[in-house]
Amino acid sequence: MSKPPQRNTKNSLLAALPDAEYQRLVLHLMSVSVSKGEVLHASDKPVGKVYFLEQGVASLSVSTEKGESLQLSIVGNESVVGERALFKEGVFIIRCAMITEGAGYLMPADVFHTEFDRGGVLHDLVLSRMEARITETAQTALCNQMHSIEQRLSRWLLTFASAGDRK
């Protein structure tokens, strides 16, 4: 792992930060490559690292005790993966795994939490992305209930295609 280059990022959330916030964050970002199928966050553990993907797509899903799984949402370079690190308590049921190989930056969850609590642009962007993810999850639930398999596949392909730079 190496330090990311100064202000040269394909992650939309990081790119949208003012210089002062970005410079504070860059001190804690480590460059990382992630493999297809790699689990970034297990469903039964708190988040230890937060990822800002530049390439690749991750899937957020929940599973039953029998191993049946339901995809909730996908994330690319438009956001952050692991924002649930903001919640210190709770039941962790969401799993995050890479659908494709990818690359980006990781940050310790405690540093992310501290930076979020400052209340700056990072705070506002993360809340905005979380609201978008909640809306997407609700739309996916409705789509899964109301539409045919062909319609759901079409929606998934469109969503996947817009999820960011894929390798």
C-alpha positions as CSV (number, residue, x, y, z in Angstrom):
1,M,0.0,0.0,0.0
2,S,1.1,3.5,-0.7
3,K,-0.1,7.0,-0.2
4,P,-2.5,8.4,-2.8
5,P,-1.3,11.1,-5.1
6,Q,-2.3,14.7,-4.1
7,R,-5.7,15.5,-5.4
8,N,-5.7,13.0,-8.2
9,T,-8.7,10.8,-7.4
10,K,-11.4,9.1,-9.5
11,N,-13.6,8.8,-6.4
12,S,-16.4,11.4,-6.7
13,L,-16.8,11.9,-3.0
14,L,-13.1,12.6,-2.4
15,A,-12.9,14.8,-5.5
16,A,-15.8,16.9,-4.2
17,L,-14.1,17.8,-0.9
18,P,-12.6,21.3,-0.4
19,D,-8.8,21.3,-0.4
20,A,-8.5,21.7,3.3
21,E,-10.6,18.6,4.1
22,Y,-9.0,16.6,1.3
23,Q,-5.5,17.4,2.6
24,R,-6.5,16.4,6.1
25,L,-8.0,13.1,4.9
26,V,-5.2,12.2,2.5
27,L,-2.8,11.7,5.4
28,H,-4.9,8.7,6.5
29,L,-5.7,7.2,3.0
30,M,-3.8,4.1,1.9
31,S,-3.9,2.9,-1.7
32,V,-5.3,-0.6,-2.1
33,S,-6.3,-3.2,-4.7
34,V,-9.3,-5.4,-4.1
35,S,-10.1,-8.7,-5.8
36,K,-13.3,-9.9,-7.3
37,G,-15.2,-11.7,-4.5
38,E,-13.2,-10.1,-1.7
39,V,-15.3,-9.3,1.4
40,L,-14.8,-5.8,2.5
41,H,-17.2,-6.0,5.4
42,A,-18.6,-9.2,7.0
43,S,-22.2,-9.1,8.1
44,D,-21.5,-10.1,11.7
45,K,-18.7,-7.7,12.5
46,P,-18.3,-3.9,13.0
47,V,-16.5,-2.1,10.2
48,G,-12.8,-1.6,10.7
49,K,-11.9,0.1,7.4
50,V,-13.7,2.4,5.1
51,Y,-13.1,2.2,1.3
52,F,-13.2,5.0,-1.3
53,L,-13.3,3.0,-4.5
54,E,-11.8,4.4,-7.7
55,Q,-12.3,1.3,-9.8
56,G,-14.6,-1.6,-9.4
57,V,-18.0,-2.3,-8.0
58,A,-19.0,-3.6,-4.6
59,S,-22.3,-5.3,-3.6
60,L,-24.2,-4.7,-0.4
61,S,-26.3,-7.7,0.6
62,V,-28.1,-9.5,3.4
63,S,-28.4,-13.2,3.9
64,T,-30.7,-15.7,5.7
65,E,-29.4,-18.4,8.1
66,K,-29.8,-20.8,5.2
67,G,-27.4,-18.8,3.0
68,E,-30.0,-17.3,0.7
69,S,-28.8,-13.8,-0.2
70,L,-30.5,-10.6,-1.4
71,Q,-28.5,-7.8,-3.0
72,L,-29.5,-4.4,-1.6
73,S,-27.3,-2.0,-3.6
74,I,-24.1,-1.7,-5.5
75,V,-21.4,0.9,-5.0
76,G,-18.7,2.2,-7.3
77,N,-16.5,5.3,-7.3
78,E,-19.4,7.6,-6.5
79,S,-19.4,7.1,-2.8
80,V,-17.8,5.4,0.2
81,V,-18.1,1.8,1.4
82,G,-18.3,1.2,5.1
83,E,-20.1,4.3,6.3
84,R,-21.9,2.2,8.8
85,A,-18.7,2.7,10.8
86,L,-20.5,5.9,12.0
87,F,-22.8,3.7,14.1
88,K,-21.0,2.5,17.2
89,E,-23.7,0.0,18.3
90,G,-26.1,-2.1,16.5
91,V,-26.7,-5.4,14.7
92,F,-24.5,-5.7,11.6
93,I,-26.4,-7.6,9.0
94,I,-25.1,-6.1,5.7
95,R,-22.2,-7.8,3.9
96,C,-20.1,-5.9,1.4
97,A,-18.2,-7.9,-1.3
98,M,-16.5,-6.9,-4.5
99,I,-18.4,-7.9,-7.7
100,T,-15.4,-7.0,-9.8
101,E,-11.8,-6.4,-9.1
102,G,-10.9,-2.8,-8.3
103,A,-8.8,-0.3,-6.6
104,G,-9.1,2.7,-4.3
105,Y,-8.2,3.9,-0.9
106,L,-8.9,2.7,2.6
107,M,-9.0,4.6,5.9
108,P,-9.3,3.4,9.4
109,A,-12.9,3.5,10.6
110,D,-12.1,5.6,13.7
111,V,-10.4,8.3,11.6
112,F,-13.4,8.4,9.2
113,H,-15.7,8.7,12.2
114,T,-13.7,11.6,13.6
115,E,-13.6,13.4,10.3
116,F,-17.4,12.9,9.9
117,D,-18.0,14.4,13.3
118,R,-16.2,17.6,12.3
119,G,-19.4,18.4,10.4
120,G,-17.8,19.7,7.2
121,V,-18.4,18.8,3.6
122,L,-17.4,15.2,4.1
123,H,-20.3,15.0,6.7
124,D,-22.8,16.4,4.2
125,L,-21.7,14.3,1.3
126,V,-21.8,11.1,3.3
127,L,-25.3,11.8,4.6
128,S,-26.4,12.6,1.0
129,R,-24.9,9.3,-0.3
130,M,-26.5,7.4,2.6
131,E,-29.9,8.9,1.7
132,A,-29.4,7.9,-1.9
133,R,-28.5,4.4,-0.9
134,I,-31.6,4.1,1.3
135,T,-33.7,5.3,-1.7
136,E,-32.0,2.8,-4.0
137,T,-32.6,0.0,-1.6
138,A,-36.3,0.8,-1.3
139,Q,-36.6,1.0,-5.1
140,T,-34.8,-2.3,-5.4
141,A,-37.2,-3.9,-2.9
142,L,-40.2,-2.5,-4.9
143,C,-38.7,-3.6,-8.2
144,N,-38.1,-7.1,-6.9
145,Q,-41.7,-7.4,-5.8
146,M,-43.4,-5.8,-8.8
147,H,-41.4,-6.6,-11.9
148,S,-40.6,-9.6,-14.1
149,I,-37.1,-11.2,-14.0
150,E,-36.3,-9.6,-17.4
151,Q,-37.3,-6.1,-16.1
152,R,-35.2,-6.7,-12.9
153,L,-32.2,-7.8,-15.0
154,S,-32.5,-4.7,-17.1
155,R,-32.6,-2.4,-14.1
156,W,-29.6,-4.2,-12.5
157,L,-27.6,-3.9,-15.8
158,L,-28.3,-0.2,-16.0
159,T,-27.4,0.3,-12.3
160,F,-24.2,-1.7,-12.7
161,A,-23.2,0.3,-15.8
162,S,-23.6,3.6,-13.9
163,A,-21.8,2.4,-10.7
164,G,-18.4,3.8,-11.6
165,D,-15.2,2.8,-13.4
166,R,-14.8,-0.9,-13.6
167,K,-11.7,-2.7,-14.5
